[in-house]
C-alpha cells in the first residue's frame, strides 16, 4: 500500500495558480455568468463570496411544473443552488425504464421524443424525434426554469451501477469500462459530455459540471484480487473528461465552467487521506469543487430502522442483465427502530479497526479503510453511534476537511437527508447541516423532489416548514457566527472579510463588496467596494454596501465590555475609509494613514481608538460600510486588550465558526 501525506501548496505554485485563475476570471465575468473559485471560497457572478446551499432536483418529474419547483427552491427556501442529474443510462428492451433511456445499445445519445417547453406546466413528451438528444432537451427545460430564478445549477452525470462500478456487462461488455481512457465506452462518455457542455456552456448560472456521481473505480478488481489504490485511475479519468470539455477543437471548448469532482467509493470522505486527489486541481486550477456525501446510516435514513431484510429475487428473472436494475423486490425494515440522537461512541476510531479474524485470515481487502469502515458501521454495538453529531464531525474530518485546508479548495456536502419515517429526522438533518457549515462546506439535500417520496422536501409539510425556517435564517444572516473568545478564554475574534455572515446591498445598488485578488492580502484575496453602475462616490452609510460579521460573545466574560475594533484595510485614495458599528448602532469611522498599503487600522486621524461596547453575552453583529469607493478590507479583529496592536504583535488564530440553525418545530 502506498502511503501519502498532505502537502501544502507552496507560495510559487499558489502565485501561479492565482495568475492562471485571474485570466480565467476575465472570461467568466463577461457572459455567461459563472462562479469564481479562490482557494476554498466561492464567489458569485458579482464576485461576492457565497456558500452553495440547495437540493437535488429530479428532471424526470412529470407532475411538478419546473417553474413552480424553481420558484419554491429560490423564494420559499432561499436556496441558491440545485443539483440536476444528467443521465448516462441504457435500459434493455422490456425493462420498466426502457422508454427513459438516454443511450442506445451502442452508447450513443438517443432522440426519441419532443418535449414540451412551457416551464409553467408539467413536462410532457410526444413520440416524435426532433434532432435534439432527449437528455439535452429535458435538461434544457429544467435549466431554463432554475436559471431564470438565478439558481446556480450544477449538472451531474449519473450512470447505471454497471458503468459506475466498471463492470463489463451486456450490451457493452466488449467496449471496456469508462474509467479506461482508451476504451470505446470512455469515448462514448466523452461524447455525452461534449453534447451536454456544448448545450449549456453559454447559459447563465451553470454552477459546474459534475463529472460522475459516486464513482467506484475501485471495483476494477475481483473480490479476491483487490485493485491497486484507485486514486490514479479515477483522477486520470476525471482529468480526461475535464480536458475534453475544455478542448476547443475536439471537445466542447468550455474553459470557464467549474467542475464538481469527488473521491472513489461513492464520494467516500475517507479517500481524501490520499493527497493524490490534488491532481485534478493541478490540471484545472481554480475550477474544482469537491463533493462528499453522508448517506448514513443507510437503513435508518431510508426507513428509521437498523437493518433491512434481504431483498427477494424476482422469479423468474427478467431477460435483461441484472446490472440494469429491478431484479429484486426491496426487503422490509428490521432490526431495531432508533430515534435520533443516540449516544456517541467513546472513540470513533474503532470504525477503522480490523478484527483479529480479519488479521488472521489475511483478508485481501483489510488494508482499505473504506472496507473496514463499511463492515464496522453496521455492527449492532456501533450502529447507534452513527446517530450523533459527533459522528458527523469525525467522518467529515477523516479526511475531507484536512484535504480542503491543505489544498485550499471548496467542498460541498452533495447528498444527505433522511426519510420522514425516521424518528428525529429533522434534528438529524439540522445537526448535519450545522456540522457542514462549521467546516465551511456548502450542501445540497437529497432531495427537493428527488428520491423516494418520504425523503423529499416537496410534499412533506413538516420538512417544508423547517427548510423554510432554515432559508429565512440564512437569508437574514442569522446562521454563521464566529466565537469572540480564544482557547485560553481571552476575548478576541479574528475573521476573514470573505467570511462575513452576509452582505447588504447599497441603496441604490451602485456599489458592492467584491472579490479583490491581491498578492499582499493575507490569504491572497480580500473584498473591495467597487462601483457597479452609475452613482455618487461619497454615499452616506445608509446607501453604502455593508458587511455583517455576526459574533457570539461568551457568558464567561463580564458585561458590559469594550471590544477594540481593528480592520486590515487598504484605501483607494488618501481620503477613503469605512464606517463601523455594532448591531446597526452609532457609526464610527476608520481611515488609514498609509492608504496605498495594507495595514491594521483602528482610528481615523487623531481620533481615539475604535471600540464597541457589548452589553450582554450572545450574538451581536459588527457592521462594516464602505465610506468611499475602492476601499478594500482583508480581515477584521475584535479584542478586549486596549494595548494590543496587530501591526506589531502576533496575530491570534482565526475564530471558530459557530453555527446555529433554527430549532426544530
Phi, psi and omega in degrees: 000130179274122179267143179226156178234161178286133178233123180292152180283132183288162182302320182295319180293319179299317180298319178296319180295320179297320179297313179298315184292330178294322177295317178299322184296328181299320179284330186287333187266000172278259168226144000278173177285128183222159171285152173241141182244127173228112184060225181271005183255141177252142180236147184274192184294341176262011181066028176264139178295136178221162169246129178285122179223124183190209185208162176280134182244136180263112181285346182266028179272110182271004183250334187254122177299134180305321180295323178295315179298313182297317180296322180291316178302315184280311192266330179272316185258357178054035177274151182246002179212160177219142176258116186245111180293143169241123194269123172255083191220138173244131174238125182295160176305133181095342177290144181303334181260013185306320183289346181257012180293151177250350180236150171270185183299336181271358180086013178264152180294138182261153173231095182250339192226166164243128184260148174293151185244000179281106184288351178272000178234154174304147182287130175235168180215153174239150185281062180225114176297148180225015176087000179245127177307138186302319183293326177291316183294315180294318179297321181300321181299313182287324175298318178302316182291315184290314183287336174297334177269003183073026179271124177291120188244121175250134186264117186241125180291131174238136183238162170302153179303326182297325178281313181299329180266009175060034178271132181266092187229171179302145001267012189240030185294339179265001182268356186077188178247159188278359169282342176275106188289358175257000187273160175294323180297320177296319178301320178294324179292322175297319179296321176302311182290328176299318180295316181294308184294323178296325181287330190239004185294337179253014178270132177296152172066026168276112184289329180165177178249119175278108190304314176196125178289132172049063180290154178218063176296342179295344182281003184296331181273168175277170183298332181262351180229085182299146180287167169299158179314126192281003186302310183296318178301314183290314182293326176298317176298312182298316180295321179299318179292316179299319178297320182292320177299324183276340186293119183283342183266306185255348183247213184272345180070026180260105181254010187238342182277134179293170177239141171255123182227156180219177182269171180290180184057044177061052178065036183286124182297334180298336180296338184284008169290345178264114182291346183294350173295348178287357178300324181290330178292316180296325181288324182222074184298142178059026174234001189251130171241126184266149183239143168225162172224160178228072177265064183203159355292128194300312180301324182290316181290339179279321185208003174089005180245173186272349183202171177228138177297154181305141177296151183258119180298144175287134182230119002280160179296142177292170187270016172252164182291141182301335181299335183267020164094166169057042174256006178222158172261127184304147178282177182259155175301141177208187182082232183239137174273120182249152169251155177262136001267164171247171181293136179291152172289144178300326181211112181287353175298340179296340180288350181246011183264136174283148173280162178298324179297320178294322178293313182295324182280354183051049182307123183296341179267354194292346179280345182273118179301324181298319180294313180298316180300315182294333176283315185290324190290344179262358179291142190299330181277350182248333183309311182300330181295342177285346180266060181203144180304326182299327176293317179303315182296315180298314186294317181288336177277347176251086004225025189297313183292331176292317178297319179301315181289319183292324185255355178053062178229149179282152178232151175230132170282103197274338178214134173194172178126147184236166178286151174293348176284343182276124182289125183088018184307311186289326175294321175303311182291321177303310185286332176289318176296317179301322179293316178300314180295323179301321181271001178083021179268142166284181181202148172226116184287145170262111347221181173283299174233019182256152179087186180296155186300328182282352180250011179265154169287307184296128177093356177244099191308315182295322179291318178302314182297317184291319179289335171293320177297317179299314181300318179295320180294317178295315181298328179273004180071027187250028178244303181280132172217170177232145182289138179260035178208142179267185186294340179268357180094003179282141180285105180201144175220132176231124188223135173290146181300322183288354177258023174302149182292326176193166173244143174246126184291154173291158177233107358290167186280069183258347181224146177219150168283119187230162178307134179229104176287119185212114185299332182266002170291154187301319180245028177073353177224153175214188174243139178233139179278105186248145174289139180239007180180194180294147179159164180287168179258358179229062181290148173291164186302326181293339181250017180258150174294144188235144170249132177250129176243102182279130187232139177257115181266129189281156178288349182285347177268159179265131185243150000290155183215143179269133171245126179278139188257124173237138177230126174276114190219166177217117185279155177282321177221179186293341185253004186277171178174201181224163165256154175221156176198167173247126177054041178061028178276202180300134186265140170250173182241148172230138176209143184274143174281346180233075194294339185266008178224153177293137173202156174278126187238136175220027178199177171227115182062236181259012180293157177299161179302139181290136176206160174232147179257120180265121188279329184203163178294161179118200184272131172222162185236123172274123180258136175234123177247148167294132174267318172219160187295153175078002173292140182242142179236130180259310181210161172236151182217132174243137180212147175276354183272107184294336183265358182286137177226108183292347177290336183236339182261162178296142179279144175287168173295158174295146183290146177293141177284133178246115185244125177222107175280164177302152177296146177289130181302000000 
